[in-house]
Amino acid sequence: MWKRVLLLCTILFSLQSIAQKKANITGIWQGYFYNDVGSARYKFEVQINNLTTNGLKGVTYSYRTTVFYGKAALQGVFMPKANNIVLKETKMLEMRITDNSQPCLMTCYLTYSKSGNKEILEGTYTSENRESGECGGGIVHLEKTTTTDFVKEDFIIAAEKKAGIKKSNNTAAPKTIPAKKPSVIAATPKKPTPNPTVNNTKPLAKPSNPAPKPKTAAKPVTPVPKATVNTNETNVNVPTAKTGTAENKNNLPESVLPKPVVVSVPPILQERSNSVVKSYTTEAKTIKVTLYDNGEIDGDVVSVYHNNQLVLSNQQLTTKPIEYIIKSEPGINKHTITLVAENEGKTPPNTALVVIETDGKRYELIASTDKGKNASIEFTFKQ
């Protein structure tokens, strides 16, 4: 009789061990959390190390984008029999908060489930700030994945090696991940847009078709030097036979080309005050400027001017990057980017997180604009 009981206990223990192996919590879990129905969702990434004792250790990331976030250490326990998990954030490890937000540490009460190949952790959370007290609670939903928006912890890399996952999967997505979404990238024109004189010369000349016209067009050759730099309209009468010749090129030396015609200041830049947020000097040849909404996405819309020229019109600030590239040009060493608020969203003022990358360095600043004030950033290229 006792042998049968011992045999039954052994079988049950073996089945329980098999169940625990199937529900291995070690890995990267991504999803979201929110505190009220209809409220904004925050992204949530959890990297968990499932210890042999069923204790859990790891890190969490609470974020809107990968450039402003909170990273916390976690401890917890996994109860395989009930497939229940408790995760508790113990302390903040890193913070990139650009507004007046206060960090709150979360405790999550989750249940593990599996549907096909999809592994899920979902449940509720509570949170508190050690100074101000409770921060409220809400819903958490996470799904297991093999990629991260940040950096893989050492225990994740070790687990992947043990599982035989290829090295390429061990590389974390870079922190400049928004740059991979180029749908809103605005390429900087090589020549300032208000001075298309030289760029338009060749298309207007149509050198492949003008065989019968040189005779009638040859007489106006003399006035070309006078009109070329001053106005765009005179290009229409540039004689086709001389357009591509060395004589015409001598009239337009390369050193003159980058100098733009004086651009009139748009009314919106005159009507509102313009505050210079920051000035930068660089020896690099290019500067990348990336814009995000700073904080909760509330419908902020901006337009961007480069040296008084509109280059991005009515762009909504979100977690997706809005990028603009400034290139160094001979004769033009100073560039001014001006942000103009088209509205102020649900929560004034219109506030943008500006990320600047140049010469291998990265800078972040906040540009605040409203219906009475624009925000400018100045760049000087050393030449």
C-alpha positions in Angstrom: 0.0 0.0 0.0 2.8 2.4 1.0 4.6 1.5 -2.2 1.6 2.6 -4.2 1.3 5.9 -2.4 5.0 6.6 -2.9 4.7 5.7 -6.6 1.7 8.1 -6.9 3.6 10.9 -5.2 6.6 10.4 -7.5 4.3 10.6 -10.6 2.6 13.7 -9.3 6.0 15.3 -8.5 7.3 14.4 -12.0 4.2 15.9 -13.7 4.6 19.1 -11.6 8.2 19.4 -12.7 7.2 19.0 -16.3 4.6 21.7 -15.9 7.2 24.0 -14.3 9.6 23.5 -17.2 7.0 24.5 -19.7 6.2 27.7 -17.8 9.7 29.1 -17.8 9.3 32.8 -17.1 12.9 33.8 -18.0 12.9 36.2 -20.9 11.7 39.6 -22.3 8.1 40.5 -21.8 6.6 43.6 -23.6 3.2 45.2 -23.4 1.5 48.0 -21.6 -0.2 49.2 -18.4 -2.9 51.8 -17.8 -4.8 53.0 -14.7 -8.3 53.8 -16.0 -10.5 52.6 -18.8 -9.9 55.0 -21.7 -6.8 56.5 -20.2 -3.4 56.7 -22.0 -1.4 53.5 -22.1 2.2 53.4 -21.0 4.6 50.9 -22.7 6.0 48.3 -20.2 9.0 46.0 -20.8 10.0 43.5 -18.2 13.2 41.4 -18.4 12.9 38.4 -15.9 15.3 35.9 -14.6 13.4 32.8 -13.4 15.6 31.4 -10.6 15.7 27.7 -9.7 13.9 28.5 -6.5 11.0 30.1 -8.5 12.2 33.5 -7.2 12.3 36.2 -9.9 14.8 39.0 -10.5 15.2 41.4 -13.3 14.4 44.9 -14.5 11.4 46.9 -15.8 11.1 49.8 -18.2 8.1 52.1 -18.1 8.1 54.5 -21.0 6.4 56.5 -23.7 9.5 56.4 -26.0 13.0 55.1 -25.6 14.4 58.5 -25.0 12.5 59.3 -21.8 11.7 56.4 -19.4 12.1 54.9 -16.0 14.1 51.8 -15.3 13.6 49.9 -12.1 15.0 46.7 -10.4 12.4 44.0 -9.7 12.1 41.0 -7.4 9.2 38.5 -7.3 8.0 35.0 -7.0 6.5 32.5 -9.5 3.9 30.0 -8.1 3.9 27.4 -10.9 1.0 25.3 -9.4 -1.4 28.2 -9.8 0.6 30.0 -12.6 0.5 33.1 -10.5 3.3 35.7 -10.4 4.0 38.7 -8.1 6.5 41.3 -9.4 7.6 44.1 -7.2 9.8 47.1 -8.3 12.3 47.6 -5.5 14.2 50.8 -6.6 14.7 53.1 -9.5 17.9 52.4 -11.5 17.7 55.1 -14.2 15.3 58.0 -14.9 14.9 60.1 -18.0 11.9 62.2 -17.1 11.8 65.7 -18.6 8.7 67.1 -16.9 7.6 67.3 -13.3 6.5 63.7 -13.1 7.2 61.7 -9.9 8.4 58.1 -10.2 6.1 55.4 -8.7 7.2 51.9 -7.9 4.7 49.2 -9.1 3.7 45.8 -7.7 2.1 43.5 -10.3 -0.1 40.6 -9.6 -0.1 38.5 -12.8 -1.3 35.2 -14.2 0.7 33.1 -16.7 -1.1 31.6 -19.7 -0.2 30.2 -23.1 -2.2 30.3 -26.3 -0.6 28.4 -29.1 3.0 29.8 -29.3 2.0 33.0 -27.5 2.9 33.3 -23.8 1.0 35.9 -21.8 1.3 37.6 -18.4 -1.7 39.7 -17.4 -3.4 41.0 -14.3 -3.4 44.1 -12.2 -0.9 46.5 -10.5 -0.7 48.9 -7.6 1.9 51.7 -7.3 3.2 54.1 -4.7 5.7 56.9 -4.3 7.8 56.7 -1.1 7.2 60.4 -0.5 3.7 61.1 -1.6 2.1 57.7 -1.0 -0.2 55.7 -3.3 -0.1 56.5 -7.1 -3.1 54.3 -8.0 -3.4 51.0 -9.8 -4.7 49.5 -13.0 -4.3 46.8 -15.7 -1.1 45.1 -17.0 -0.7 43.0 -20.2 2.6 41.5 -21.3 3.6 39.0 -24.0 6.9 37.2 -24.3 9.2 38.3 -27.1 12.8 37.9 -28.2 13.6 41.6 -28.8 14.0 44.6 -26.6 13.6 48.4 -27.0 16.5 48.9 -24.7 19.5 46.7 -23.7 19.4 43.0 -23.0 20.5 42.1 -19.5 23.3 39.6 -19.0 21.0 36.8 -17.8 18.9 37.2 -21.0 22.0 36.8 -23.2 23.1 33.8 -21.1 19.7 32.2 -21.4 19.7 32.7 -25.2 23.1 31.2 -25.6 22.0 28.2 -23.5 19.0 27.8 -25.8 21.2 28.1 -28.9 19.7 31.3 -30.2 21.8 32.9 -32.9 24.0 35.8 -31.9 22.1 38.2 -34.1 19.1 37.9 -31.9 21.1 38.9 -28.9 21.6 42.4 -30.2 19.3 44.9 -28.6 17.4 47.5 -30.5 19.4 50.7 -30.3 18.2 53.6 -28.2 17.8 55.6 -31.4 15.2 53.2 -32.6 12.8 55.9 -33.7 15.3 56.6 -36.5 14.3 53.3 -38.1 10.9 54.8 -39.0 11.8 57.2 -41.8 8.2 57.8 -43.0 8.3 61.4 -41.6 12.0 62.1 -42.4 12.4 65.4 -44.3 15.6 65.5 -46.3 17.4 68.9 -46.2 17.8 70.4 -49.7 21.3 70.9 -50.8 20.6 74.4 -52.1 18.3 76.8 -50.2 14.8 76.6 -51.7 14.4 80.4 -52.3 17.4 80.4 -54.7 16.6 77.7 -57.3 18.3 79.8 -60.0 21.1 77.4 -60.9 19.1 74.2 -60.3 16.4 75.3 -62.7 18.7 76.3 -65.4 19.3 72.9 -66.9 15.7 71.7 -67.0 14.6 74.9 -68.6 17.3 74.7 -71.2 16.1 71.3 -72.5 19.4 70.7 -74.3 18.3 67.6 -76.0 15.5 69.3 -78.1 16.6 72.8 -79.0 18.3 72.2 -82.4 16.2 74.8 -84.3 16.1 77.4 -81.6 19.7 78.6 -81.0 19.5 81.2 -83.8 16.6 83.1 -82.3 17.8 82.6 -78.7 21.5 83.5 -79.3 21.0 87.3 -79.2 19.9 87.5 -75.6 23.2 85.9 -74.4 24.6 89.2 -73.4 22.1 90.1 -70.6 22.4 86.6 -68.9 25.0 87.5 -66.3 22.9 90.4 -65.2 19.8 88.5 -64.5 21.1 85.1 -63.4 21.7 85.8 -59.7 18.9 88.3 -59.1 15.6 86.7 -60.2 14.2 83.3 -61.0 12.1 84.5 -63.9 15.0 85.5 -66.1 16.0 81.8 -66.3 13.2 81.2 -68.8 15.0 83.2 -71.4 18.5 81.7 -70.9 19.6 80.6 -74.4 19.7 76.8 -74.7 22.8 76.7 -76.7 24.9 78.3 -74.0 23.3 76.8 -70.9 25.8 74.0 -70.3 28.9 75.8 -71.7 32.0 76.8 -69.8 31.2 80.4 -70.5 28.0 80.2 -68.6 29.7 78.4 -65.7 32.2 81.2 -65.4 29.3 83.6 -64.9 28.1 81.5 -61.9 31.2 80.4 -59.9 30.6 77.7 -57.4 31.5 80.0 -54.5 28.4 82.1 -55.3 25.9 79.2 -55.5 25.3 78.5 -51.8 24.6 82.2 -51.0 20.8 82.5 -50.7 18.8 85.4 -51.9 17.7 87.4 -48.9 14.5 85.6 -47.6 11.7 87.7 -46.2 10.8 86.7 -42.7 7.4 84.9 -42.6 4.7 86.9 -40.8 4.3 84.3 -38.0 8.0 84.7 -37.1 7.6 88.5 -37.0 4.3 88.5 -35.0 5.5 86.2 -32.2 8.6 86.6 -30.0 11.4 84.2 -30.8 13.3 82.7 -27.9 16.7 81.0 -28.5 16.7 77.8 -26.5 20.2 76.7 -27.2 23.2 77.3 -29.5 25.6 74.7 -30.7 28.9 74.8 -32.6 30.2 71.7 -34.4 32.9 70.7 -36.8 30.7 67.9 -38.2 29.2 68.1 -41.7 25.7 67.2 -40.7 23.3 67.7 -37.8 20.3 65.5 -37.2 17.4 67.1 -35.3 14.6 64.8 -34.1 11.3 65.9 -32.5 9.0 64.0 -30.1 6.1 65.0 -27.9 7.5 65.6 -24.4 5.1 63.8 -22.1 1.6 62.6 -22.7 0.5 62.7 -26.4 -2.1 65.4 -26.4 -2.3 66.6 -30.0 0.6 69.2 -30.1 1.2 70.3 -33.7 4.2 72.3 -34.8 5.7 73.8 -38.0 9.5 74.0 -38.4 11.4 76.8 -40.2 15.0 76.6 -41.3 16.6 80.0 -41.8 13.1 81.5 -42.2 12.0 78.9 -44.7 9.2 76.5 -43.9 10.5 72.9 -44.1 8.0 71.0 -42.0 4.4 72.0 -41.9 1.7 71.0 -39.3 3.5 68.0 -37.9 1.9 66.3 -34.9 4.3 65.5 -32.1 4.0 61.8 -31.0 6.3 59.0 -29.9 7.3 58.6 -33.6 10.3 60.6 -34.6 10.1 63.7 -36.8 13.6 64.1 -38.3 15.3 66.9 -40.1 18.9 66.9 -41.4 21.0 70.1 -41.7 24.1 69.9 -43.9 27.1 72.1 -43.9 27.4 74.2 -47.0 30.2 76.5 -48.2 29.5 80.1 -47.4 26.6 79.3 -44.9 27.9 78.5 -41.5 25.0 79.6 -39.3 21.6 77.7 -39.3 18.6 78.5 -37.2 15.8 76.0 -36.6 12.6 77.6 -35.3 9.6 75.7 -33.9 6.2 77.3 -34.2 3.2 76.1 -32.3 0.2 75.5 -34.6 -1.8 74.6 -31.5 -1.1 73.8 -27.8 -2.8 70.4 -27.5 -5.0 69.5 -24.6 -2.5 70.7 -22.1 -0.7 74.0 -22.9 2.0 74.9 -23.8 3.1 73.0 -26.8 6.3 71.2 -25.6 8.6 69.2 -27.8 11.5 67.0 -26.8 14.4 67.8 -29.2 17.1 65.3 -29.7 20.2 66.6 -31.5 22.9 64.3 -32.9 26.1 65.6 -34.3 29.8 64.7 -34.4 29.1 61.4 -32.5 27.4 63.3 -29.7 23.8 63.3 -28.5 22.0 66.2 -26.8 18.4 66.5 -25.5 16.5 69.7 -24.7 12.9 70.9 -24.2 11.5 73.5 -26.6 8.3 75.1 -25.3 6.1 77.2 -27.7 2.7 78.8 -27.7 0.6 81.2 -29.7 2.8 84.1 -28.6 6.3 82.6 -28.6 8.4 80.6 -30.9 11.5 78.5 -29.9 14.7 78.6 -31.9 17.9 76.5 -31.9 21.0 77.9 -33.4 23.8 75.8 -35.1 27.2 77.1 -36.2 29.4 75.0 -38.5 33.1 75.5 -38.1 34.6 75.9 -41.6 
